[in-house]
Amino acid sequence: MTNRYGVILAAGQGTRMKSKLYKVLHPVCGKPMVQHVVDQLSTLTLQKLVTIVGHGAEKVKTQIGNNSEYALQEEQLGTAHAVMQAATHLADEKGVTLVVCGDTPLITAETMEALIRHHERVGAKATILTAIAPDPTGYGRIVRNATGHVERIVEHKDASDEERTIAEINTGTYCFDNESLFKALTHVNNENVQSEYYLPDVIEILKNQGEVVSAFQTESFDETLGVNDRVALAQAEKLMKQRINKNHMINGVTIIDPDHTYISADAKIGQDTVIHPGTVLIGEVEIGSECEIGPNSEIKSCKIGDNTVIRHSVAHDSTIGNDVAIGPFAHIRPATMISDEVKIGNFVELKKASFGKGSKASHLSYIGDAEVGADVNIGCGSITVNYDGKNKYLTKIEDGAFIGCNSNLVAPVTVGKGAYVAAGSTITNEVPSNALSIARARQVNKENYVERLTKKD
């Protein structure tokens, strides 16, 4: 098999984004644009992947990590100049090199694979990924010869009236014979209005040398969208969202209203799960089968079992078991572990808490920094008082305990197995197993006291 290499152009500043955030790090469906490109290229079994970085280089390296090698383009002098920075990594290699822009988050591995196969089949030294544009204004046009190969690329401003009728455009993604690419790059000049070195000039150089230059036309113009401003970013978000939602529906997930459901590219959802409108799944969310999520729920980086229902709630960075009922209006904060058959009801907040099988906190409670056993019932308005103003402490509620309404458990404290805490109690000491703990003042009734209060002088 021919060796394969990849070059990602990610050095541009992206001034049209008008942002402090480096352009290729702007997220599309929760993932930076350049990461989308890297993830697709990684499935092609590349011998080397080189990312050309410039502005924001360290942040891009942090995002991509060890999935790529890097070359620095200190001055942005054009796309050919950018590719030339990869020479120390690739110039002596034999094989096929893909050149892809880091701001094309919709490009797919399937399209790039098809591009490489076409390139190899026709024996080309360079192959351009093209598409039919609904409105080709501003794009370079692909002029083919009688054999179907590329005669030349004509920029819009230089095209004749006849050439401007051509709808096939240059997408900016290329496949090259690696050795031919780096040899041709040494002949590219910057004799143009911008005084930059342009990668399409390599096409003309190879053509003049009598080499075969081909074009592969993708069926999806949307895949080739380059994001240069916030308008295009929103367009990419919409298209990516449609693609992600469609794939989940094809795989057996019911999405009631795909236009109002936002699912990250890394989410995994089991069959027969129903996603209601207004649901937002962020990051590496994993949801089992036959769940019901939403409406209007935000789930971030959680693992959720089967047959679980989450309604009108927020859950972040937590593990949630099977047959769990959450909401409405619950808040599951990070580092929470909820076992099977647990109920977390309306206006309950959990933080760094574990709940054993079958336990319940049905309404209006805060349980933070706590270990809750199995079959525990936490009454309405109960809280774990975990913070003394300087430090946080752990509350333990052991299996089968019953916490009455409006109870305060002042940590560090343990409520033993099967123990009862009377409603309205403030618990500051350990409650033994099977004990009833009452920590409140006795009720005092003052007969006829109201008459004294209301009696006029």
C-alpha positions in Angstrom: 0.0 0.0 0.0 1.2 3.5 -0.9 2.4 5.5 2.1 0.1 8.3 3.0 0.8 11.7 4.6 -1.3 14.6 5.7 -0.7 18.4 6.0 -3.2 20.6 7.8 -2.9 24.3 7.1 -3.7 26.0 10.4 -1.4 29.0 10.6 -3.8 31.8 9.5 -4.8 34.4 12.0 -8.4 34.5 10.9 -8.9 38.3 11.2 -12.4 38.1 9.8 -13.5 36.1 12.8 -12.9 39.3 14.9 -12.0 37.1 17.9 -9.3 36.7 20.5 -9.7 32.9 19.9 -7.5 31.5 17.2 -9.6 30.7 14.2 -9.2 27.0 13.9 -10.0 26.6 17.6 -13.5 28.0 17.2 -15.9 25.1 18.1 -18.4 23.4 15.8 -20.8 21.3 17.7 -18.6 21.5 20.7 -15.3 20.5 19.1 -12.7 22.9 17.6 -12.7 23.0 13.8 -9.1 21.7 13.5 -9.9 18.8 15.8 -12.7 17.7 13.4 -10.2 17.7 10.6 -7.6 15.7 12.6 -10.2 13.2 13.7 -11.2 12.5 10.1 -7.6 12.3 8.9 -6.7 9.9 11.7 -9.0 7.2 10.2 -6.9 7.1 7.0 -3.9 5.4 8.5 -1.4 8.2 7.8 2.3 7.6 8.2 2.7 11.2 9.2 0.4 14.1 9.9 2.0 17.6 10.0 0.0 20.6 11.2 1.3 24.0 10.0 0.9 26.4 12.9 1.4 30.1 13.3 -0.8 32.4 15.3 -1.8 30.7 18.5 0.6 27.8 17.8 0.9 26.6 21.4 -2.9 26.5 21.9 -3.3 24.5 18.7 -0.6 22.0 19.8 -2.3 21.7 23.2 -5.6 20.9 21.5 -4.2 18.3 19.0 -1.5 16.9 21.2 0.5 13.9 20.0 -1.8 13.2 17.1 0.3 15.4 14.8 3.8 16.7 14.2 4.1 20.4 13.8 5.8 23.0 11.6 5.9 26.7 12.4 5.0 29.3 9.7 6.3 32.4 11.4 5.2 34.7 8.6 2.0 34.0 6.7 3.2 34.3 3.2 0.6 32.1 1.4 -0.5 28.5 1.2 2.4 27.2 -0.8 4.8 28.8 1.8 2.8 27.1 4.5 3.2 23.7 3.0 6.9 24.3 2.4 7.3 24.5 6.2 6.6 20.8 6.3 9.7 20.1 4.1 11.8 18.9 7.1 9.1 16.3 7.9 8.1 15.2 4.5 10.3 16.3 1.6 12.3 13.0 1.3 9.2 10.7 1.7 7.7 8.7 -1.1 3.9 8.4 -1.3 0.7 10.5 -1.4 0.2 13.7 0.6 -3.2 15.2 1.4 -3.3 18.9 2.0 -6.4 20.1 4.0 -7.3 23.4 5.5 -7.8 23.4 9.3 -11.0 25.6 8.9 -12.9 23.0 6.9 -14.6 21.0 9.8 -17.2 19.3 7.6 -14.7 17.4 5.4 -15.1 13.6 5.9 -12.7 10.7 5.8 -14.9 9.0 3.2 -14.4 12.0 0.8 -10.6 12.1 1.4 -10.3 8.4 0.9 -12.2 8.7 -2.4 -9.9 11.5 -3.4 -6.8 9.4 -2.8 -8.2 6.4 -4.7 -9.1 8.5 -7.7 -5.6 10.1 -7.6 -3.9 6.7 -7.6 -6.2 5.2 -10.2 -5.6 7.9 -12.8 -1.8 8.1 -12.0 -1.9 11.9 -11.3 0.8 13.9 -9.7 -1.8 16.2 -8.3 -5.6 15.9 -7.8 -7.9 18.7 -6.7 -11.0 18.1 -4.7 -13.7 20.0 -6.5 -17.4 20.6 -6.0 -20.4 22.0 -7.8 -21.2 25.3 -6.1 -24.7 26.7 -6.1 -23.1 30.1 -6.5 -19.5 29.9 -7.6 -18.9 33.6 -7.3 -15.5 34.2 -5.8 -14.2 30.7 -6.2 -11.5 29.4 -8.5 -13.0 27.6 -11.5 -11.9 24.2 -12.7 -11.3 24.2 -16.5 -11.0 20.6 -17.8 -9.5 19.4 -21.1 -11.0 16.9 -23.5 -9.7 13.9 -21.4 -11.4 15.2 -18.3 -8.2 16.2 -16.5 -7.5 19.7 -15.3 -6.4 22.2 -17.9 -6.1 25.0 -15.4 -7.6 26.7 -12.4 -8.9 30.2 -13.1 -9.5 32.6 -10.3 -12.9 34.4 -10.4 -11.3 37.8 -11.0 -9.3 36.5 -14.0 -12.1 34.3 -15.5 -13.7 35.2 -18.8 -17.5 35.5 -19.0 -17.6 31.9 -20.4 -15.4 30.6 -17.6 -17.5 32.2 -15.0 -20.4 30.0 -16.0 -18.4 27.0 -14.8 -19.9 25.8 -11.5 -17.1 23.4 -10.6 -14.9 25.1 -8.1 -11.6 24.5 -6.3 -12.3 23.5 -2.7 -8.7 24.1 -1.4 -8.2 20.4 -0.6 -5.5 18.6 -2.6 -3.8 15.2 -3.1 -0.2 15.2 -4.4 2.6 12.8 -5.2 4.7 13.9 -2.3 8.1 14.1 -4.1 6.5 16.1 -7.0 4.9 18.4 -4.5 8.1 19.5 -2.7 10.0 19.8 -5.9 7.4 22.0 -7.5 7.2 24.1 -4.3 10.7 25.3 -4.9 9.6 26.9 -8.2 6.6 28.8 -6.8 7.1 32.6 -6.9 5.3 35.4 -5.2 4.9 37.6 -8.3 1.3 38.6 -7.6 -0.7 41.4 -6.1 -0.5 39.9 -2.5 3.2 39.0 -2.9 2.3 35.6 -1.5 3.2 32.0 -2.5 0.0 30.2 -3.6 -0.5 26.4 -3.6 -2.6 26.4 -6.8 0.6 27.5 -8.6 2.0 24.0 -8.0 -0.8 22.7 -10.2 0.3 25.0 -13.1 3.9 24.0 -12.6 3.1 20.3 -12.8 0.9 20.9 -15.8 3.7 22.7 -17.6 6.0 19.8 -16.9 3.6 17.5 -18.7 2.4 15.8 -15.6 -1.2 14.5 -15.1 -3.3 16.9 -13.0 -6.7 15.5 -12.2 -9.8 16.6 -10.3 -12.2 14.6 -8.1 -15.6 16.0 -7.7 -17.3 15.5 -4.4 -21.1 15.1 -4.3 -21.4 17.4 -1.2 -20.6 21.0 -1.6 -21.4 21.5 2.1 -18.4 19.3 3.1 -16.0 21.8 1.5 -17.2 24.8 3.5 -14.3 26.9 4.8 -15.0 29.0 7.9 -13.6 32.5 7.7 -16.2 34.5 9.7 -19.0 34.1 12.2 -21.6 33.7 9.5 -19.8 30.7 8.0 -19.2 29.4 11.5 -23.0 29.4 12.2 -23.5 27.7 8.8 -21.0 25.0 9.7 -22.6 24.5 13.1 -26.0 24.0 11.4 -24.7 21.5 8.8 -22.7 19.5 11.4 -25.7 19.4 13.7 -27.9 18.0 10.9 -25.2 15.4 10.1 -24.8 14.3 13.7 -28.5 14.1 14.3 -29.2 12.2 11.1 -26.6 9.6 12.0 -28.1 9.0 15.4 -31.6 8.7 13.9 -30.3 6.2 11.3 -28.8 4.2 14.2 -32.1 3.9 16.1 -32.3 7.0 18.2 -35.6 9.0 18.2 -35.0 12.8 18.0 -38.3 14.5 18.3 -37.2 17.8 16.8 -33.8 17.7 15.2 -33.7 21.4 14.5 -33.8 22.1 18.3 -31.6 19.3 19.5 -27.8 19.9 19.9 -25.6 16.8 20.1 -21.8 16.9 20.2 -19.7 15.0 17.7 -18.4 12.7 20.4 -21.7 11.7 21.9 -22.8 8.0 21.9 -26.5 7.1 22.2 -28.1 3.7 22.4 -31.1 2.4 20.4 -34.6 3.4 21.3 -33.5 6.3 23.3 -35.8 9.4 22.9 -34.3 12.9 22.8 -36.8 15.7 23.3 -36.5 19.3 22.0 -34.2 21.7 23.7 -31.7 19.0 24.7 -28.0 19.8 24.6 -25.4 17.1 24.8 -21.9 18.4 25.3 -18.6 16.6 25.1 -18.1 12.9 25.5 -21.6 11.9 26.5 -22.6 8.3 26.6 -26.3 7.4 26.9 -27.6 3.8 27.0 -30.7 2.4 25.3 -34.3 3.1 26.0 -33.6 6.4 27.8 -35.6 9.5 27.7 -33.7 12.8 27.7 -35.3 16.2 27.9 -37.0 18.4 27.1 -34.7 21.2 27.8 -31.9 19.3 29.5 -28.1 19.9 29.4 -25.9 16.9 29.7 -22.1 17.3 29.6 -19.5 14.5 29.7 -21.7 12.1 31.5 -22.1 8.3 31.3 -25.8 7.3 31.5 -27.1 3.7 31.7 -30.2 2.2 30.2 -33.9 3.1 30.8 -33.0 6.4 32.6 -35.2 9.5 32.4 -33.8 13.0 32.7 -36.3 15.9 32.3 -35.6 19.6 32.4 -32.3 19.1 34.2 -28.6 19.7 34.1 -25.9 17.0 34.6 -22.2 17.5 34.2 -19.2 15.2 34.5 -21.0 12.4 36.3 -22.0 8.8 36.1 -25.7 7.9 36.2 -27.0 4.3 36.3 -29.9 2.3 34.9 -33.5 3.0 35.6 -32.8 6.3 37.2 -35.3 9.2 37.2 -33.9 12.7 37.4 -35.9 16.0 37.4 -37.6 18.1 36.6 -35.2 20.9 37.4 -32.5 18.9 39.1 -28.8 19.8 39.0 -26.2 17.0 38.9 -22.9 18.7 39.4 -19.4 17.1 38.7 -18.1 14.0 40.3 -21.5 12.6 41.2 -22.1 8.8 41.0 -25.7 7.7 40.9 -26.4 4.0 41.1 -29.4 2.1 39.6 -33.0 2.8 40.4 -32.3 6.1 42.1 -34.7 9.0 42.1 -33.5 12.6 42.1 -36.5 14.9 42.0 -37.4 18.5 41.3 -35.0 21.2 42.5 -32.5 18.7 44.0 -28.8 19.6 43.6 -26.0 17.0 43.9 -22.3 17.7 44.0 -19.5 15.2 44.4 -22.0 12.8 45.9 -22.6 9.1 45.5 -26.1 7.5 45.7 -26.6 3.8 46.3 -29.2 1.6 44.6 -32.8 2.6 45.1 -32.1 5.8 47.1 -34.3 8.9 46.8 -34.0 12.6 47.1 -37.4 13.6 45.8 -37.4 17.4 46.1 -35.8 20.6 47.2 -32.5 19.2 48.7 -28.8 19.9 48.5 -26.5 16.9 48.8 -22.9 17.8 48.5 -19.7 15.9 49.4 -21.7 12.9 50.5 -21.8 9.2 50.4 -25.4 8.0 50.4 -26.0 4.2 50.7 -28.7 2.1 49.2 -32.4 2.5 49.9 -32.0 5.8 51.6 -34.9 8.3 51.6 -33.9 12.0 51.9 -36.9 14.2 52.8 -37.8 17.5 51.3 -35.6 20.5 52.1 -32.8 18.4 53.6 -29.2 19.5 53.1 -25.7 18.3 53.9 -23.9 21.2 55.5 -20.5 20.5 53.9 -18.7 23.8 54.2 -17.5 25.6 57.4 -16.2 28.7 55.6 -12.7 27.3 55.1 -13.0 23.6 54.3 -15.4 21.0 53.0 -16.3 17.8 54.8 -17.9 14.5 54.1 -21.4 13.3 55.1 -22.2 9.6 55.2 -25.7 8.3 55.1 -25.7 4.5 55.4 -28.1 1.9 53.8 -31.7 2.2 54.7 -31.5 5.5 56.6 -34.5 7.9 56.6 -33.8 11.6 56.7 -36.8 13.7 57.6 -37.8 16.9 55.9 -35.8 20.1 56.5 -32.9 18.3 58.2 -29.4 19.7 58.3 -26.6 17.2 58.4 -23.5 19.2 59.6 -20.4 17.5 58.2 -18.3 15.6 59.1 -21.1 13.3 60.3 -22.4 9.8 59.8 -26.0 8.5 59.9 -25.9 4.8 60.5 -27.7 2.0 58.8 -31.5 2.0 59.2 -31.4 5.2 61.3 -34.1 7.8 61.3 -33.5 11.6 61.6 -36.6 13.5 62.7 -37.9 16.3 60.5 -36.4 19.7 61.3 -33.3 18.3 63.0 -29.8 19.7 62.8 -27.5 16.7 63.2 -23.9 17.5 64.4 -23.0 14.1 65.9 -23.0 10.5 64.7 -26.4 8.8 64.6 -26.1 5.1 65.5 -27.6 2.4 63.3 -31.4 1.9 63.8 -31.6 4.9 66.1 -34.0 7.8 65.9 -32.2 11.2 66.2 -34.2 14.3 67.2 -32.1 17.5 67.3 -34.5 20.3 67.7 -36.0 22.3 70.6 -39.2 21.1 72.2 -42.4 22.8 71.0 -43.7 25.3 73.4 -47.3 26.6 73.2 -48.1 29.9 75.0 -51.8 29.9 75.6 -53.7 33.1 74.7 -50.4 34.8 73.8 -51.9 36.3 70.6 -54.5 38.2 72.7 -51.7 39.9 74.6 -49.9 40.9 71.3 -53.0 42.4 69.8 -54.4 44.1 72.9 -54.4 47.8 72.6 -53.2 50.0 75.4 
